[in-house]
């Protein structure tokens, strides 16, 4: 069942993307901070998820978590790369990077929006974030014959900061002021919308000039990003076809709601603007998948 909040979320996302592109001076103020805002989004998402729920999920679904990790970090990126290499070779590297990156720290927020298995999604965020500093460079080296000029320790440090600082902050706040946690949880949706807008201001203002100069490339990158989103959703649902609807939707979130902002950061340093553009335009299916998840939710 679709909700008014879903439409409002998409309105905020797409309007902030356009503002970032066409009002780059305003967005420039936020360019250094997307990762920090992502940390705060994860903090807000964790307010309704307890660590003991994650431990229970790991005990009950460790085999599913292991399988999803293999699908997310190994099988899917190779499959996407091979298909794009044969059909749209220009976008093959972008597809490999997006497919092989970790589940996004915003994924638990999506899980709360569609009311699915949040602990499983958070578990996959932690597992894939810990592994991606090793798996993604290895994939690029094996498949593309190229290497990242980046320290694995630096990647691990950054991802650990993004994941574990919000977890620690929530646990401390729960013990220090449980009442404030409840108040913050009641207002986290509008706060999250504001943070999404700020992230988009920073990301899209950085590449606004490139977008305006290359409208054809922008259109093609958007189509590729939307195609990838559809593939991720379908394969995410099929990856655990035997599980209940809540676990299938959680699997789709794990595969489809990826850490594309991380790929934007990496692409701007180690690859070209094309890979960063595809990663940026993945914002559209990232949130658009909510509608597909709602349809699956109402169909069960």
DAKAZI-V12904 format. One record per helix or strand of 3 or more residues. SS is the DSSP state (2 for helix, 1 for strand). FROM is the first residue (numbers start at 1). TO is the last residue. If there is no record, write none. Layout:
ss: [SS	SS]
from: [FROM	FROM]
to: [TO	TO]
This chain:
ss: [2	2	2	2	2	2	2	2	2	2	2	2	2	2]
from: [4	24	51	89	107	118	152	178	188	208	215	245	260	273]
to: [22	48	87	100	114	144	176	186	206	213	239	256	270	298]
